[in-house]
Amino acid sequence: MTKKIVAFSAGKTNGNTETYIKIALEEARKMGCDTELIRLNSCDLRPCKACLNMPCMAKGPAGCILKDDGAWLAEKFLESDGFLLGSPVWALGPAGVVSDFRDRIFGPKTDVAGNELYGEPEWMNGRTQYRPGALISVGGALTEN
Ligand SMILES: Cc1cc2nc3c(=O)[nH]c(=O)nc-3n(C[C@H](O)[C@H](O)[C@H](O)COP(=O)(O)O)c2cc1C
């Protein structure tokens, strides 16, 4: 079956991060993979509210109290066989949207280790799998430091 690679970019449209991601996706296509590029900055993705009862754990990302693109992004991740996450360096770290992406999409609800311990939740529909991931980080400081 054809493998699907999804790339999440936190860079500018047609910017440096996206250029590197596109090169990587082109290589993946040459290997027979389907690919998709998603621009996080074009998404409505708000910061996790850290609800005490964590509806996203019980009902899945669609149960999140935030009605934005978080559930759609989680579906894109769960439909993939592997992923790229690309970000420009901002103030020595990844751009802020990467943290929001991490908090909303990753963590215990998509953690294979958790599902191995407690069983896969119904909302995941048999999509627990190890997904190889690669990170692309692009800095551009004009000074030596
Ligand atoms: C707010 C901000 C902070 C940045 N901080 C750093 C930094 O700490 N180190 C660095 O090497 N580049 C830094 N840069 C430069 C970007 O990483 C660089 O221009 C990058 O190539 C932009 O990628 P993009 O075209 O995919 O958006 C910063 C840029 C911005 C806008």
The ligand as an SDF file (V2000), in Angstrom:
LIG
                    3D

 31 33  0  0  0  0  0  0  0  0999 V2000
   10.9880   36.5250   15.4330 C   0  0  0  0  0  0  0  0  0  0  0  0
   12.1910   35.9240   14.7330 C   0  0  0  0  0  0  0  0  0  0  0  0
   13.2320   35.4200   15.4860 C   0  0  0  0  0  0  0  0  0  0  0  0
   14.3440   34.8320   14.8620 C   0  0  0  0  0  0  0  0  0  0  0  0
   15.3440   34.2950   15.6320 N   0  0  0  0  0  0  0  0  0  0  0  0
   16.3890   33.6500   15.0410 C   0  0  0  0  0  0  0  0  0  0  0  0
   17.4060   33.0160   15.8140 C   0  0  0  0  0  0  0  0  0  0  0  0
   17.3700   33.0380   17.0480 O   0  0  0  0  0  0  0  0  0  0  0  0
   18.4150   32.3740   15.1830 N   0  0  0  0  0  0  0  0  0  0  0  0
   18.4920   32.3260   13.8050 C   0  0  0  0  0  0  0  0  0  0  0  0
   19.4200   31.6880   13.2730 O   0  0  0  0  0  0  0  0  0  0  0  0
   17.5410   32.9210   13.0330 N   0  0  0  0  0  0  0  0  0  0  0  0
   16.4860   33.5740   13.6120 C   0  0  0  0  0  0  0  0  0  0  0  0
   15.5180   34.1640   12.8330 N   0  0  0  0  0  0  0  0  0  0  0  0
   15.6360   34.1010   11.3540 C   0  0  0  0  0  0  0  0  0  0  0  0
   14.8090   32.9550   10.7550 C   0  0  0  0  0  0  0  0  0  0  0  0
   15.0470   31.7240   11.4070 O   0  0  0  0  0  0  0  0  0  0  0  0
   15.1840   32.8000    9.2760 C   0  0  0  0  0  0  0  0  0  0  0  0
   14.9430   34.0020    8.5890 O   0  0  0  0  0  0  0  0  0  0  0  0
   14.4410   31.6330    8.6510 C   0  0  0  0  0  0  0  0  0  0  0  0
   15.1260   31.2310    7.4850 O   0  0  0  0  0  0  0  0  0  0  0  0
   13.0010   31.9820    8.2660 C   0  0  0  0  0  0  0  0  0  0  0  0
   12.3650   30.8320    7.7400 O   0  0  0  0  0  0  0  0  0  0  0  0
   11.0480   30.9070    6.8180 P   0  0  0  0  0  0  0  0  0  0  0  0
   11.4430   31.5970    5.5460 O   0  0  0  0  0  0  0  0  0  0  0  0
   10.6850   29.4770    6.5850 O   0  0  0  0  0  0  0  0  0  0  0  0
    9.9950   31.6390    7.5850 O   0  0  0  0  0  0  0  0  0  0  0  0
   14.4250   34.7830   13.4250 C   0  0  0  0  0  0  0  0  0  0  0  0
   13.3580   35.3310   12.6820 C   0  0  0  0  0  0  0  0  0  0  0  0
   12.2470   35.8830   13.3060 C   0  0  0  0  0  0  0  0  0  0  0  0
   11.1180   36.4420   12.4660 C   0  0  0  0  0  0  0  0  0  0  0  0
  1  2  1  0
  2  3  1  0
  2 30  2  0
  3  4  2  0
  4  5  1  0
  4 28  1  0
  5  6  2  0
  6  7  1  0
  6 13  1  0
  7  8  2  0
  7  9  1  0
  9 10  1  0
 10 11  2  0
 10 12  1  0
 12 13  2  0
 13 14  1  0
 14 15  1  0
 14 28  1  0
 15 16  1  0
 16 17  1  0
 16 18  1  0
 18 19  1  0
 18 20  1  0
 20 21  1  0
 20 22  1  0
 22 23  1  0
 23 24  1  0
 24 25  2  0
 24 26  1  0
 24 27  1  0
 28 29  2  0
 29 30  1  0
 30 31  1  0
M  END
$$$$
